[in-house]
Amino acid sequence: MCLALEPDLTVIGEAGDGETALRLAAEEHPDVVVLDLEMPGLDGVAVTKALNITQASGAVVILSIHNDPGSKRRALAAGAAAFVEKTTDVASLLDAIRHVGAGEQPRVKRPSE
């Protein structure tokens, strides 16, 4: 809901599971897809991999309650442009969306390799 309030962002779809997210991305071709790491059916990592193969969307931002380095590495290895923890402020998510949407590196910390 907070994303829809931003004047420079347009929410074009919302999915409750991974399969729906893939379908919407294929139909709408968004610049940025925000995915939860844990979703019913295909999880955020699987959806990210599929989106990168099909090139159905632009950048992927993974949003997760998990803040462990392993989850971050899995998401980034799958092709996510950014990983944002749900415990951070909304400004961090907005910053990541705007940066990856512009083709820039997000200011969100990446895990050490």
C-alpha positions as CSV (number, residue, x, y, z in Angstrom):
1,M,0.0,0.0,0.0
2,C,2.9,2.4,0.8
3,L,4.2,1.9,-2.8
4,A,1.0,3.1,-4.3
5,L,1.2,6.3,-2.4
6,E,4.5,7.3,-4.0
7,P,4.0,9.7,-6.9
8,D,6.8,8.3,-9.0
9,L,5.9,4.6,-8.6
10,T,3.0,2.8,-10.2
11,V,1.8,-0.6,-8.8
12,I,0.6,-2.6,-11.8
13,G,-0.1,-5.9,-10.1
14,E,-0.1,-7.9,-6.9
15,A,0.3,-11.6,-6.5
16,G,-0.3,-13.9,-3.6
17,D,1.9,-16.7,-4.9
18,G,4.8,-17.4,-7.2
19,E,2.9,-18.7,-10.2
20,T,0.7,-15.6,-10.2
21,A,3.7,-13.4,-9.9
22,L,5.3,-15.0,-13.0
23,R,2.0,-14.7,-15.0
24,L,1.6,-11.0,-14.1
25,A,5.2,-10.2,-15.0
26,A,4.8,-11.9,-18.4
27,E,1.6,-9.9,-19.0
28,E,2.7,-6.5,-17.7
29,H,6.5,-6.4,-18.2
30,P,7.2,-4.3,-15.1
31,D,10.4,-2.3,-14.6
32,V,10.8,-3.7,-11.1
33,V,9.3,-6.7,-9.3
34,V,9.2,-6.9,-5.5
35,L,9.0,-10.4,-4.3
36,D,8.7,-12.0,-0.9
37,L,11.4,-14.6,-0.3
38,E,8.7,-17.0,1.0
39,M,5.6,-17.3,-1.1
40,P,3.1,-20.2,-1.6
41,G,4.1,-22.4,-4.5
42,L,7.2,-21.0,-6.1
43,D,9.3,-19.0,-3.7
44,G,11.0,-15.7,-4.4
45,V,14.2,-17.3,-5.4
46,A,12.5,-19.6,-8.0
47,V,10.4,-16.8,-9.4
48,T,13.5,-14.6,-9.7
49,K,15.4,-17.4,-11.6
50,A,12.4,-17.8,-13.9
51,L,12.0,-14.1,-14.5
52,N,15.7,-13.8,-15.4
53,I,15.4,-16.7,-17.9
54,T,12.3,-15.4,-19.6
55,Q,13.2,-11.7,-19.3
56,A,9.6,-11.0,-18.4
57,S,10.5,-8.1,-16.2
58,G,13.2,-5.7,-15.2
59,A,15.0,-5.9,-11.9
60,V,13.9,-8.0,-8.9
61,V,13.9,-6.7,-5.3
62,I,13.5,-9.5,-2.7
63,L,11.8,-8.5,0.5
64,S,12.2,-10.9,3.4
65,I,11.8,-11.3,7.1
66,H,15.0,-13.4,7.0
67,N,18.2,-11.5,7.5
68,D,20.7,-14.3,7.4
69,P,23.6,-14.2,5.0
70,G,22.5,-17.5,3.4
71,S,19.1,-16.1,2.4
72,K,20.6,-13.0,1.0
73,R,23.2,-14.9,-1.0
74,R,20.5,-17.3,-2.5
75,A,18.4,-14.3,-3.6
76,L,21.3,-12.4,-5.1
77,A,22.7,-15.6,-6.8
78,A,19.3,-16.2,-8.4
79,G,19.5,-12.8,-10.0
80,A,17.8,-10.4,-7.6
81,A,19.2,-6.9,-7.9
82,A,18.6,-6.1,-4.2
83,F,17.6,-7.8,-1.0
84,V,15.7,-5.8,1.6
85,E,14.8,-7.0,5.1
86,K,11.3,-6.4,6.2
87,T,12.6,-5.1,9.5
88,T,14.2,-2.1,7.8
89,D,12.3,1.1,7.2
90,V,10.1,1.7,4.2
91,A,12.6,4.3,2.9
92,S,15.1,1.5,2.3
93,L,12.7,-0.5,0.2
94,L,11.7,2.6,-1.8
95,D,15.4,3.5,-2.3
96,A,16.1,-0.1,-3.6
97,I,13.2,0.0,-5.9
98,R,14.1,3.4,-7.3
99,H,17.8,2.5,-7.8
100,V,17.3,-0.8,-9.4
101,G,14.5,0.6,-11.6
102,A,17.0,3.2,-12.8
103,G,19.6,0.5,-13.5
104,E,21.7,1.6,-10.6
105,Q,23.2,-0.3,-7.7
106,P,20.9,0.0,-4.6
107,R,22.3,1.5,-1.5
108,V,21.0,-1.5,0.4
109,K,23.9,-3.5,1.9
110,R,24.8,-6.7,0.1
111,P,26.1,-9.7,2.0
112,S,29.7,-10.5,2.0
113,E,30.6,-13.1,-0.6
